[in-house]
Amino acid sequence: PDELDGLELPVTADVMKERVEFLHKLGLTIEDINNYPLVLGCSVKKNMVPVLDYLGKLGVRKSTFTEFLRRYPQVLHASVVIDLAPVVKYLQGLDVKPTDVPRVLERYPEVLGFKLE
């Protein structure tokens, strides 16, 4: 039950349709969505776009977004400032060069879900 805390569930069929269409544009299939249905609780404007923009600014290639999201769809629930940026900063503190961060994330997207502790 606590997984649903803070989840913005769609209030209308139009909102659901917008989210499904956005995920389809990213290359995800209905099967991918069925594998992680909580992705439909992510707002396109509040969650998906900011996270994908951040990954793009880091240098993660757009051509890898589909596979990235298949392997770690939970990233769409993340806050850029609270969850993602600190992990990226920590990686850089481990001597991962900023130019290598995108490659690390493409290969191991689940690292973004790790707690710094």
C-alpha positions as a LaTeX table, in Angstrom:
\begin{tabular}{lrrr}
\hline
Residue & $x$ (\AA) & $y$ (\AA) & $z$ (\AA) \\
\hline
Pro1 & 0.00 & 0.00 & 0.00 \\
Asp2 & 2.77 & 2.48 & 0.73 \\
Glu3 & 3.90 & 2.14 & $-2.91$ \\
Leu4 & 0.86 & 4.20 & $-3.82$ \\
Asp5 & 1.73 & 7.08 & $-1.49$ \\
Gly6 & 2.27 & 10.23 & $-3.50$ \\
Leu7 & 1.17 & 8.50 & $-6.68$ \\
Glu8 & $-0.89$ & 10.74 & $-8.90$ \\
Leu9 & $-3.42$ & 8.29 & $-10.25$ \\
Pro10 & $-5.19$ & 9.32 & $-13.46$ \\
Val11 & $-8.52$ & 11.01 & $-12.78$ \\
Thr12 & $-9.92$ & 10.66 & $-16.29$ \\
Ala13 & $-9.54$ & 8.37 & $-19.26$ \\
Asp14 & $-7.98$ & 11.28 & $-21.18$ \\
Val15 & $-5.16$ & 11.55 & $-18.63$ \\
Met16 & $-4.58$ & 7.80 & $-18.84$ \\
Lys17 & $-4.58$ & 7.98 & $-22.64$ \\
Glu18 & $-2.04$ & 10.84 & $-22.59$ \\
Arg19 & 0.29 & 8.81 & $-20.37$ \\
Val20 & $-0.02$ & 5.65 & $-22.45$ \\
Glu21 & 0.57 & 7.58 & $-25.69$ \\
Phe22 & 3.63 & 9.29 & $-24.20$ \\
Leu23 & 5.06 & 5.93 & $-23.13$ \\
His24 & 4.35 & 4.51 & $-26.60$ \\
Lys25 & 6.26 & 7.44 & $-28.16$ \\
Leu26 & 9.19 & 6.44 & $-25.97$ \\
Gly27 & 9.00 & 2.96 & $-27.50$ \\
Leu28 & 7.39 & 1.14 & $-24.60$ \\
Thr29 & 4.77 & $-1.49$ & $-25.37$ \\
Ile30 & 1.62 & $-2.49$ & $-23.51$ \\
Glu31 & 3.59 & $-5.49$ & $-22.24$ \\
Asp32 & 6.25 & $-3.14$ & $-20.82$ \\
Ile33 & 3.54 & $-1.11$ & $-19.08$ \\
Asn34 & 1.94 & $-4.32$ & $-17.77$ \\
Asn35 & 5.30 & $-5.33$ & $-16.32$ \\
Tyr36 & 5.32 & $-2.12$ & $-14.25$ \\
Pro37 & 1.78 & $-0.68$ & $-14.17$ \\
Leu38 & 2.73 & 1.91 & $-11.54$ \\
Val39 & 4.32 & 3.84 & $-14.39$ \\
Leu40 & 0.78 & 5.00 & $-15.21$ \\
Gly41 & 0.81 & 6.86 & $-11.90$ \\
Cys42 & 3.52 & 9.17 & $-13.23$ \\
Ser43 & 2.43 & 12.55 & $-14.52$ \\
Val44 & 3.83 & 13.32 & $-17.97$ \\
Lys45 & 4.57 & 16.96 & $-17.08$ \\
Lys46 & 5.58 & 16.54 & $-13.43$ \\
Asn47 & 7.52 & 13.26 & $-13.60$ \\
Met48 & 8.31 & 11.86 & $-17.02$ \\
Val49 & 9.43 & 14.97 & $-18.90$ \\
Pro50 & 11.70 & 16.36 & $-16.13$ \\
Val51 & 13.38 & 12.97 & $-15.58$ \\
Leu52 & 13.93 & 12.35 & $-19.29$ \\
Asp53 & 15.17 & 15.93 & $-19.80$ \\
Tyr54 & 17.66 & 15.46 & $-16.96$ \\
Leu55 & 18.91 & 12.17 & $-18.38$ \\
Gly56 & 19.26 & 13.81 & $-21.79$ \\
Lys57 & 21.21 & 16.74 & $-20.31$ \\
Leu58 & 23.56 & 14.27 & $-18.63$ \\
Gly59 & 24.23 & 12.78 & $-22.06$ \\
Val60 & 22.15 & 9.60 & $-21.90$ \\
Arg61 & 21.33 & 8.93 & $-25.54$ \\
Lys62 & 17.67 & 9.20 & $-26.49$ \\
Ser63 & 18.11 & 6.02 & $-28.52$ \\
Thr64 & 18.67 & 4.15 & $-25.24$ \\
Phe65 & 15.63 & 5.57 & $-23.38$ \\
Thr66 & 13.36 & 2.66 & $-24.33$ \\
Glu67 & 15.71 & $-0.02$ & $-23.01$ \\
Phe68 & 16.61 & 2.20 & $-20.03$ \\
Leu69 & 12.92 & 2.45 & $-19.05$ \\
Arg70 & 12.30 & $-1.26$ & $-19.63$ \\
Arg71 & 15.11 & $-2.10$ & $-17.24$ \\
Tyr72 & 14.39 & 0.59 & $-14.65$ \\
Pro73 & 10.91 & 2.13 & $-15.08$ \\
Gln74 & 10.93 & 3.28 & $-11.45$ \\
Val75 & 13.16 & 6.16 & $-12.52$ \\
Leu76 & 10.03 & 7.94 & $-13.76$ \\
His77 & 8.86 & 8.24 & $-10.14$ \\
Ala78 & 12.09 & 9.91 & $-9.09$ \\
Ser79 & 12.62 & 13.54 & $-8.27$ \\
Val80 & 15.51 & 15.00 & $-10.24$ \\
Val81 & 16.69 & 17.18 & $-7.35$ \\
Ile82 & 16.06 & 14.79 & $-4.47$ \\
Asp83 & 16.78 & 11.37 & $-6.00$ \\
Leu84 & 18.76 & 11.57 & $-9.24$ \\
Ala85 & 21.15 & 14.52 & $-8.95$ \\
Pro86 & 22.67 & 13.35 & $-5.62$ \\
Val87 & 23.41 & 9.89 & $-7.07$ \\
Val88 & 25.04 & 11.43 & $-10.15$ \\
Lys89 & 27.08 & 13.76 & $-7.93$ \\
Tyr90 & 28.13 & 10.79 & $-5.80$ \\
Leu91 & 29.24 & 8.86 & $-8.89$ \\
Gln92 & 31.33 & 11.83 & $-9.94$ \\
Gly93 & 32.80 & 11.85 & $-6.43$ \\
Leu94 & 33.91 & 8.26 & $-7.07$ \\
Asp95 & 36.03 & 9.57 & $-9.96$ \\
Val96 & 33.49 & 8.68 & $-12.64$ \\
Lys97 & 34.18 & 11.39 & $-15.20$ \\
Pro98 & 31.15 & 13.49 & $-16.21$ \\
Thr99 & 31.60 & 12.22 & $-19.76$ \\
Asp100 & 31.39 & 8.60 & $-18.50$ \\
Val101 & 28.26 & 9.09 & $-16.36$ \\
Pro102 & 25.84 & 8.59 & $-19.30$ \\
Arg103 & 27.52 & 5.32 & $-20.26$ \\
Val104 & 27.40 & 4.07 & $-16.66$ \\
Leu105 & 23.70 & 4.95 & $-16.43$ \\
Glu106 & 22.88 & 3.36 & $-19.79$ \\
Arg107 & 24.55 & 0.14 & $-18.72$ \\
Tyr108 & 23.31 & 0.12 & $-15.11$ \\
Pro109 & 20.17 & 2.31 & $-14.90$ \\
Glu110 & 19.18 & 0.79 & $-11.58$ \\
Val111 & 22.10 & 2.62 & $-9.93$ \\
Leu112 & 19.79 & 5.66 & $-9.89$ \\
Gly113 & 17.61 & 3.86 & $-7.37$ \\
Phe114 & 20.40 & 3.27 & $-4.89$ \\
Lys115 & 20.39 & 5.20 & $-1.65$ \\
Leu116 & 23.59 & 7.09 & $-0.95$ \\
Glu117 & 23.93 & 5.36 & 2.39 \\
\hline
\end{tabular}
